[in-house]
Amino acid sequence: MMETSALVASADACSLIEKQVDGKVHSVFNNSLNLQFGDRLVHVGSVDEGLAPFSIGIEPWELNHLLKKIYSGQPVRFNTNQFIFQEARLWMHQVQVTDHTMPAYSYERENVTNNIDHLISSLFEERGQLGFTEINKEAILHDMLQSSSSDMVDPMLKKLHELEAMAFENKYTDPDTMFNFWIGRGQGLTPSGDDLLVGTCAAMDALGYSNAIFLEQLKSYLQEKGHNRTTNIGYEYLWYAAEKKYHSHVINMCKSLIKESKFECLAAVHEMKKIGYTSGMDTLIGMLLGAKRVKG
């Protein structure tokens, strides 16, 4: 039987497997897999790809060997600090446990506004588009540059303005309608609307604009309708965003926004763009929305 050891694990992943020990392999990809315990997921991936708030990280070469022994639907049990598969064991006895809670940073307003401009310029130069088919990236970026929002806008931009008003000011009176529009919207393992919401929440948390009412509305919606609206993986990222917990790349991106040097920001942007097919770009657009109030 093949044996390997994890290097790092999020605190929430550790907590989940201690509460519910019997699960199954939910999905297997070229460079990662997801385990399901009850209706929740634990992601297992390479430490080189960063860590989600529900992730376990192992060495890339060991991950490749593990993936050869795993298939979707296969039962898995967690017992005495190890995941037990049919032909493999993944040990957890020496993991470094990581906290993925986004802090509210202290910052100089000028640093953030400058880095937002660098981020927008970088996205303008990026050839790739977003996961939304209703509008192109350039239209959203031009809108982000405006100091005020016009009522005579594209329907998709109007939805973005409504989301901004709801997230920051609780102005939108029907949260379910708003979340119905965004959650599950677009293609992919994490739909684009989910990514945008995660990015929005992350920037708001990091820059001191976190809105407890908005986060509670999001969590309540997910509890009632989330699994019927989006993918299991999309649900996880949204659930943890409602608890102010994020992927390490997202935390690093938000941290870079407060730095004086633009190079840290641009390096973080580069890492974000490598996430998924459009997920990184969609999340960055959400971050711009969440950081918009800093510019005034």
N, C-alpha and C positions, 0 to 999 in steps of 0.2 A: 504494500500500500504506500502510495506517495505521501510524503509529509512535507509541509512548509510552514513558515511562521510569518505572521503579520508584523509590520513595523510600527504602524500608527493606526489609530482608530478614534473616531469622534466619540465624545462622551455620550451622545444620544444613541449611537449604534450600540455601544456597550450596555447601556441601560435597557435597551429593547430586548437584546438577546438574553439578558438575565431574567427577564419577566416571562418570556415565551420561548421555550427551548426547541420546540418542534416546528419545522418549517419545510420549505421546498425551494428548489432553484426556480426563480421566476423567469429569468431571461439570460441568455448567453450571447456575448458579442465577440468581436475579434480581439478586443483588449480589455474587457471587463465583464462582470456578471452581476446580477442582482439576486439576492435571496429574499424570500417572502416569509414573514412570520405574522400570522393573522392577516390583517389587511395592510400591513406596513412593510416597507422595503429596507434592506441593508445592501448597500453597494460595495462591491469588492473590485478594486482597480489598482493601477500602478501608482506608486508614490510620486512618480514623475509628472503625473497629470493633476496634481493638487488633490484636495480632499473635500468632499461634500459633507454637510452636517449629518449625514446618515451613512458615512463611508468607512471602509477599512482599506488601508493601503499596504501593498506588499511590493517586493522587488519585481521589476518588469520580467526578468527571465524566469523567476519562480511562478509568476502569474501565467506565463505562456504554458508552462508544464501543467499547472492546475487546470487551465481551461481545456486541455486535452482529455481530462478525466471527468468533465462535468457536462451535463445536458439538461435542457429545460424540463421541468416537472420532476426531476430527481429529488427524492427526500433528503433532508439534511437535519441533523440534530446537534444542538450545542450542549456540551457536557464537559465538566471539569476543564474549562479554559480551552476548548477546542471545538471546531466545527467538524462533524463526522459525516463524510459523504460515503458513497458505496466503495470508491476506489481511492479516496484521498482524505487527508486530515489537514486542517488549517489551524495552527496553534495561535492562541491569543495571550499567552502567559507573559510576554515581554513587550507588549505594545506601549507606545507613548500615547497617552490619551489627550486629545485636543479639544479645546473649547472654541466653538464657532459663533459665539455671540458677538454681534457688531456693537462696538462701543460708540458713544457719541463723542467725537473728537473735538478738541479745542483747535481753532484754526484762525489764520489771518484771511479775511474775506478776499483780499487781492490775490492771494495764492490760488484760492479755489476758482475765482472768476477767470484767472489766466489759464488754469489747467482745463477748465470747461471749454475755453476757446481752442486750446490745443487738441482736445478730444474731438470737437466738432470738425476742425480742419482735417484731422486724421481720418475721420469717417467719410468726409467728402472725397478724400483721395482714394479710399478703399473701393476697389472695383465691385466687390460683392454687394448684393442687395439684402433686404430684410426678408423674413419669412412671411410677411403680409403681402397678399397679391393685390389688395385694394388700393395701395398707395406706394409710391417709390420712396426710397431713403432720402433723396434730395429735398422732397417736399416737406418731410418732417424736420430735417435739419434746418431748412430755411425758416420754418415756423419757430424752432427753438431759439433762433437768433433774434426774434422779434421781442421787443420789450412789453408789448401788449398784444392780446389776441383779438383778431377781427371776427365778427360774427359771419362774415361772408367768406366761409372757408369750405374746403373739401369735407364731406361727411365724416371721413376717418379722422381728420384733424379736429373736428368738432367733438368727436368721442374722446380724443386725447385731452382736450380742454375740459370736458366734463369730468374725466378721471382726475385731472389735476385739482379741480374745484372740490371734488369729493375727498380726495386724499389729504389735502391741506386744510380745508375749511368745513368739511362735512356738509357741503351745500347741496349735494345730489340726494334727493329724497328717497330714491328707490335703489338701494345697494344691489339687490338681486338682479335687476335689469342690467346694471353696470357690469357686474361680475359675469352674468350670462353672456355679455358681448365679448369680454376679453378672455375669460378662462376657457381653455380648450381651443382657442382660435388659432388656426394655422396648422401646419403639418409638423411631423417629427415626434421624437420621444418626449421632448418637452415643447409643447406648442408655443408659437411665438408670443401669443398673448400672455401666457404664463411667465415666459422669460421677461417680458416687459414689466409685468407687475412685480416680479422679484427684484429687478433692477431699481424700480421706483422706490420700493420699500427700503432697499439697502442704502440708497443715497440719502433718503429722508432720515433713517436711523443714524447714519454716520455723521450727518451735518446738523443734527440737533432739531430736526423737524418731525420726528416720529409722532404719529397720531394714534393714541391708544384706541380711540373709537373706530378708526378705519381698520386697524389690525384686528380688533374684535369682530367687526363686520365680516372681514375676510375669513377669519377662523370659523365663525358661525356658518358661513356659506359653505365652506369646505366640509364641515361636519355633516351638513344636511344634503348637499348636492355634489360635492367635489368629485367623488369617484365615478359619478355618472356623467360628468362634464369633461373630464380630461383624462390623460393617461396616468397610470400609477406613479410613474417617475415624475411627471409634472406636478401631481398632487403632493409628493414629498417636498419638492423645492418650495412650493407655495405654503405648505403647512409650516415648514421651518422658518420661512420669511415672516409669517404671522407671529412667530416667536422670536424674531430678530436674530435668526441664525442662518448662516450663508456658507457657500462654497469658499474655500480659501482664496481662489482667484478673485472672487467678488470682493472679499474683505481687503485684499491687497490693492485692488483697483480703487476702492473708496479711500483707503489710506493714502494712496498716491495723489489724490485730488487736493490734499491739504499741504503737500510738499512745495517748497519754493522752486525746486528744479523741475523743469518740464520733462527731463529725460526719464525720471522715475515714472511719471504719468504715462509717457509714451511706451515705456517698456511694459507696464501693466496692461495697456491697451492691446499691445501685441499678443500677450498671453490670453487675454479675453477673446480675441478674434479666433483663436484656435479651438474654442469650445464648440463642438458640434458643427453642423453645416451652417446654420444661421443663429444658433442660440447665443453665442457671444455678442454678435452685433445687436440682436434684439434686446439683450440685457443692457447693453451700453445705451441704447435709446431710452430704456426705462430709467437708467441712472441720470441721464440728462434731464428727464422730466422731474425726477426727485430732487435734482440739484438746482432747478430753475429759479427757485425763490432766492437763492443766494445772490444771483445777479440782479434781482429786483425786477 
